[in-house]
Amino acid sequence: MQWTLSDAHPQSPTDSVARMEAVVNLYQEVMKHADPRIQNYPLMGSPLLMTSILLSYVYFVLSLGPRIMANRKPFQLRGFMVVYNFSLVALSLYIVHEFLMSGWLSTYTWRCDPVDYSNSPEALRMVRVAWVFLFSKYIELMDTVIFILRKKDGQVTFLHVFHHSVLPWSWWWGIKFAPGGMGSFHAMINSSVHVIMYLYYGLSALGPVAQPYLWWKKHMTAIQLVRRGLVGL
């Protein structure tokens, strides 16, 4: 007769229920500290929906999408890419403007500024733009979908997928409890760089007619490094 360690400490249904109750109680206790001002924004009631979206994204870009496109010709999507990229330029500009107007050009000191949890117009404006930034990250999941549909699988790197899935997930938790303060500096810098990045992508999608205006392509890597340096300060 084979004996295992589990025989010495058999698991009972009661133990499983107790553990589940402990997890639920911990979750409820943590959520008591969430910022009520953002509770009613779309996707902010529970982490389940946003986690499901991100898991579906990872499954599509790593498994389902490549299998669907395996025996198909790549889509061109040129017109869509022009509209998509220039729309994200406009959205990123709006986000940068709102971050500046809701604190960074008024009450913030550009040091370790705390979150303003009041219901002042400026504080609520910061909450709103923090959510808009989060929502923009879900829109940007389309970056990878475009790669898949165009069969540019070499651009779907681990770092790319990790960045596009983990950033919105972590930002959800960030603004759930602290929408504003020093944490918003990262979002403002990220959106500033995305203005340049999506402008480049949009011009590239226009084809040869825009090539003379892409002389600054060689500076894109340097811009990304500056962004990471500023966020790390």
Secondary structure, DSSP 8 states (H G I E B T S, - for coil): ----HHHHS---HHHHHHHHHHHHHHHHHHHTTS-GGGTTSTT-S-HHHHHHHHHHHHHIIIIIHHHHHTTS-----HHHHHHHHHHHHHHHHHHHHHHIIIIITTT--SSS-----S--HHHHHHHHHHHHHHHHHHHTTHHHHHHHHTT-GGG--HHHHHHHHHHHHHHHHHHHH--STTHHHHHHHHHHHHHHHHHHHHHHHT-GGGGGG-GGGGGHHHHHHHHHHHHH-
